[in-house]
Amino acid sequence: MSDHDTICALATAVGGAVAVIRLSGPEAVQVAERVWQGERRLAEAPARQLLLGRLLGSEGEGIDPQCLAVRMPGPNSYTGEDVVELQCHGGALVARLALQALLRQGARHAEPGEFTRRAFLHGKIDLTQAEAVADLIGANSQAAVKLADRQLRGLLGQRISAVDEQLTAILAEIESHLDFPEEDLDWQAPSELASTLVELGRELELLLATRADGEVLRGGISLVIAGPPNVGKSSLLNAILHRDRAIVSEIPGTTRDTIEEMAHIRGIPIRLMDTAGIREGGDVIEQAGISRAREHLQAADLVLWVMDASMPYPGQAWPEWPIRGKVIPVANKRDKMTGAAMAGLPASAPAPVYVCALDGGGLEDLYTAVEQQVWSNPWAAENEVAVAARHAASLEIAVSDLASAAPLAASEEWELAAVHLRSAIHECGQITGRTADPDLLGMIFARFCIGK
């Protein structure tokens, strides 16, 4: 694979009304002209103007009499290269025949993410923006779309680059101390350099603190509905989903296996799981379901522990075993509650949220409790940026390096300070792509679909 080849790929889903085939590379226009014929040559037409013509197959036969073509000359294109898009009638066969014709005329089929990779290599976007393209495609909530949009506009890359530039300037000054120790140049005081390094470290720490929120927005959380049998767990699942997904019965032990669905609560993507009621006894199949429920409890990010508000707490189970995630007690059937039914909950348990799964009463209070447990702060969902795990790994190293470099600069231990500064600068470059190696780029762009 060469970055100088002319590549092509289908940029739209198969079977739509229109199929868009994208070409990019030094021969994009010439290759396209061999399979598309209009009243005027594509190369002579104004840039970014749609032209109507015929699409030809690999043997010169007509395959679509009404095909639009548009050329976007580099560097003012998505990839920074010459780009052509052919827009023909949808349908798997027409698109396949068009691609076969382009391949026969000298184009190469694009690898996953290769168009965006070329945009990065030609300086159209940095690596954080390239990742945002994949995040936008895979977003499963409005909040995730907003986050990807902000990152695609370059907000994360700009903040990292601003720190990178200041660190590079400080490193240049430190290296001048090493190269010209006898000269009386216009140097900053060591204490000022150290203070600036501390401030830059704090800026990176602020970005690092958004990691948990970024993981929630990009991947969602796992939320398990658990509790004793016959307390309304399946009814609560149905109420959250706004449809009858689980069978509801007054017979204890109806739910034997885990039911998993995707949902959104206040913009938070959630993998929602309804589990078997946890109790002692039961037949072999029910015990297998209970065992699986306990496994899900251990792996969950958040647990809704459901109890029956119409019955006094004593006698209702409370999870005594360790649970990794956070637990929200939910007292269901509040419409049948008499007196202080939940009095006597363990002191370690938070106050329960009272709901009625049948009529939806209290669900907004439950959603608020979930929201408060998920976000690290009340404004997390509207963070300007939120870093991903890859960014966080580099930020942790950079923050550590700056914490080491600041006192070394203050004490004028220039050589050691320079070592830590170079490392921090390298990690900033790993985030934006300035110092990224080919293996890292390959891993990132492998996430993309073909045609993007």
N, C-alpha and C positions, 0 to 999 in steps of 0.2 A: 504494500500500500504506500502510495506517495501522496504528499500534500499538494503536489503540482498536477495531479491528474484532474481531468474533468469528470465530475461525479454527477449521478442522477438518482432520483428516488421518488416514489409516490409520497406526497406530503399530506394526503387526506386519507380518511378511512375508506376501506373497500366497500363498494355498494352504495355510495352516496349519489346525489343527483349530479354532482360535478366531481371530476377527478383532477387534482392539481399535481402535475409532475414538475419537479424542480431540478434544474441543472446549475452547477457552479464550477467555475474553473476557467483556465485560459482559452479553451476552445468551446465554451458553452454556446456562444452564438452560432459558430460554424456548424457544430453538431446539430443544434436545433433546426437550422435551415435545411439540413438534409432530410428531415422528416416532416417539416411543416412548410406549406406553400401558401403565400398570400398574394394580394395584388402588388405589394411592394416587398422588397427584401427586409428581413428583420434587422439586419445590420444597418440599413439606411433609414429606418424608422426612428422617430423621436424616442428618447428613453422614457420608460415608465408610461408608455401609451399602449393600450390594448389594441391588437390587430386581429381581424378575423381571417381565417384561412382553413386549409385542409390538412388533416393529419394523415401521414402515410405510414404504412407498415414496413417491415424490414426488406420486403421485395418490391417496394414502390407502390403497392396496392393501397387504395384508399381505405381507411378504417374509421374516419370521422370527418364528415364534410363541413362541420362547424366547430372549429377548434380555435380558441383565443390564445394569443401569444403576447408576451410582454418581456422586454429585456431591461435589466437594471445594471448599468455598467459599474464596475468597481472604480474607486473604492467606496462609492456611495450606494452600497447594497448591504444586505444582512451579513454576508460572509466577508465583505471587503473585496471580493473577486467579481468578475462578470457573472451575472446570474440571469437565467431565463426561466420563466414559468410558462408551461403549456396547460391550458384549462380546457379539457375535453369533456364529453358526456361521461357520466359515471357508469360504473359497471366493471366488474373484475376483468372481463376479457379485453375490453378496449384498453384499459390501463396496462394490462400485461403485454398486449401487442405493441403499445407505444414504447414501453420500457425495453422490450426486445429490440425494437428498431433503433433506439438510442444507443444501446449497448453495441449493436452491430456497427454503428457509425463512429465508434471510438470512445464513448463514455464508459465509465466504470460505475458499478452499483455502489452507492454510498454505504459506509459502515454506520452503525447506530451512533447518532449524535455528531456525525462528521461535519454537517453544515455549521452547527454551533461551535464545534472545535475550530473550524477555519475562521469563524468570526473572532474567536479568542486569539488565535495565532496571528491574525492580521490587526490586532489591537482595537477591534470594534467594541469589545466588551472585556471585562476582567473575569477571573475565574468565579468570583462570587455571583456575578450576573449570569454566567453560563449555568451555574448550579440552580439559579432562580428559575431559569427556563424549565428545567426538569421539575422543580417544585411546583411551578404554576400548572404544568400538565397533570401532575399527580395530586393536586390539591383536592381535598375532600370536605372543605368547609370554607365559608366566606372569609373567616379570619385568616386561614392559610393562603387564600388568594391575595388578600391585602398584604400579608407579609412577603409573599413572592413578588408582588408588584413593587413594593418598596425596595427590595433587594435588587430587582431587575433594573430599577432606575438608578442603581449604583450607590445607595445610601450606606450600605455596609462597607463596600469597597472604598468609598471616599473617606470614611472614618479610619479605616486601617491604613490607607495610603498617607493620610495626614500625619499619623503617628510615625509611619515608616520614614517619611521625609525628614521629620524632626530628629529622629534617631540617626539618620544618615548624616545630617549636619553636625550633630554632636560627635559622632564617630570621626568625622573629618577633622574636627578641632582637637580631639584627643590624639589622633595620629600626627597632627602637627606638633603637639607636645613631644611625641616620640622622635619625630624626624628633625626637629629644630629646638632641642632642649635649651640651647644657649641664647636663642633669639628672644627678644622682648616684643612679641607680637601682641595684637589686640585681642587677647584671650579673655574669655569669661572667667569669673572667679570659680574655683572648684566647687564652692558651696552652691553657686547658682546652677552649675551643671547638674549637681546632685539633686537639687530641688526640681529641676525640669524633668529629670528621669523619674522621680517619684510621681510627679503629676501625670506623665505619660503612662506609667504603670497603673495608676488609678483609672485612667481612661480605658485601658485594656481590661481591667478588672470589671468595670461597668458592663463592657460587652460580654465578658465571660459569665457574668451573673444572669444573662438572658438565656443561657443554654437550656435550662429546664423548660422554660416557656416555649422555646423553639422546638424542642422535642414534642411537646404537647400539640403544637400547631401543625407540625409536619406529619407526625405519626399517630396522634391521638393517644388516648389512655384506655386501659382495660378496666372496666367496672363490673364487678361481680355482685349479683343479687343473691344473698344467702340468708339462712335462718332456719328455724324449726319448720316442720311440715305444717301445711294448712294455715299459714298466716297471710297468704295473699301475694306471694312472690311472683307467681305467673301473672296475676292480675296487674301487679305493678309494672311488669315488663310490657304487657299489652297497653297499659295507660301511657307509658313513655313513648311507645312506638306508634300510638294512635291507631292500632289495628289489633285484631285477635291473632296473635302469633302463637301463643302457647295455650294448651288445653287447660281450662279452669274447672276444678271439681272440689267439692267439699270432702272428698275422700282423701285422707292423708297419704302422701307418697305417690301422688299422680305423676309428678315429674321424676323420671328415672335418669334421664341423660341431660347433658348440658345443651341449652339452646343459645346460640350466638347470633347476634344481629348488630349491624352498624346503626348508630343514631347520632344526633347532634343535640347537645344541651347548651344553650346560650353560646352557640358558635364553636363549641368544643367537640371535635370528632371523638366518638366513644365506641369502643368495642364492648357491647353490652352482653352479659351472660347471665342467664337464669339457671340456677343449679338445683339439684335435688335437695329436699328438706333434710336437715341434719338431725338425726336422732339415734338412739340406741335401738337395736333390734331391727326388724324388717327382714324380708327375704334376701336371698343371695344377690338378686339383680338390684334391689334397692340399695344394698350395702355397697355394691360396686359403684352405683351412682353417687352415693355419699362420699366414698373414697375419692372419686374424681372431683367432687365439689370441694373437698379439702385441698386438693392439689391446685385448683383454680384460685382458691382463697390465698394460698401462699404466693402465687405469682401475680395477683392483681395489684394495680396501682391504687384502686379505691374499692371499698366494699360497702354496699348498702346492707346492713344487717337488719332484716325485717322481723318485727314482732307483732303480736296481736294486741291492739289497744283495748279490746273488749274484755281482756283477761288480765288479772293482776300479774305483775312481773314475776314474783316468786313462782317457780315452776317452769318458766320459759328459759330456754338455753341462751347463754351468752358465750361467745368464743373465748375460752380460757387459754387456748394455744396461741403462740405468737403468729401475728399476721404482718407481712412485710409492708403492705400499704396502709392507708388511713381508713378508719371505719366511721361511717355515719349511721347511728341508730335510727331506724325508721319505725314509727308506731303506726301500723296500718289499721284500718277499720275504725277511724276516729269517730265515725258517725254512730258507732255502738259503744263508745267509751263511757264508762261510769266512774266518777271519782278520779283519784290519782292512780290510774292503773299502772303507770310506769314507775311509781315510787319504789325505791329499793334497788334501782339500777346500780351497778358497781360504781364507786366513786371515780374510777378512772374513765368511765364512759362519758362521752359528751351528751348534752341534752338531746333527747330524741326529736326528730321532725315528725309531726303528726300529719298523716295523709289519709285520704280515702281513695283507693285505687279505682273503685267502681264509678265514682262521679268526678274524679280528678281533683277533689278538694285537697289543698296543701301541696300540690305538685310544684307550684311556683316557689314555695318555701324550700322544697327539696332541691330544686334546680339552683337556687341561691346558695344552699349549703354545698352542693357539688362544685359550683363555681369558686367559692371561697377556698375550698380544699385544693383545687387544681392549680390556680394561679399563685405565683409566689408573692404578688402584690396586686392591689385592685386595678392597676393600670396595665398589667402585663399583656392583656389581649390587644392593647393598642400601642405596644412598644414600636418604636420606629424601626428597629431591627431586632432580630433574635438569631443568635448564632446556632449553627448545626454542630454535631459531634466532631466533625473534622476540624472546623474552625476552633472549637473549644480546646482540642488537643494542642494546637499550635499556640493558642493564647495562654494556656497554662505554662508552657515552656517560656514564652516571652515575658510573662509577668514575673516568673521566678528569676529570669536573667536580669531584668531591670531592678528587682529587689536586691540582687547581688551587686549590680554595677553602680548603684547610687552611692553607697558608702565607700566603694573603691575610688570613685571619682572625687569624692569629698576629701579623701586622704591622699590624692594624687598618685594612686597606684594605677597608672595609665595603661600598662600592658594588660593587666588582668581585667580592668574595666572594658577595654577594647574587645577582649575575647567574648565577654557576655553581651556586649552591644552587637557584635557581628551575629551571634546566635539569635538574638531577639529580632534583628532586621531580617534574617533568613526566615524566621517563622512568620513574620508579617508577609513576606513575599510568598510563602507557601499558601497563605490564605487568598491573596489576590492573584496568584499565578505567576508573579514575577520571577520566583525562584523554583517553581514547581518542576519536578522531574517527569519524564515521559510515562513512568509507571503510574504516578499519581493521576496524570491526565487521562491515561487509558482507563483507570478505575472509575473516574468521575463520568466520562463520556459514555461508558458502557451502560449507564443507567438510562440513557436516552432511547427513544424509539427511532427506527430508520425513517429518514425524511425530515428530521429536525436538526 
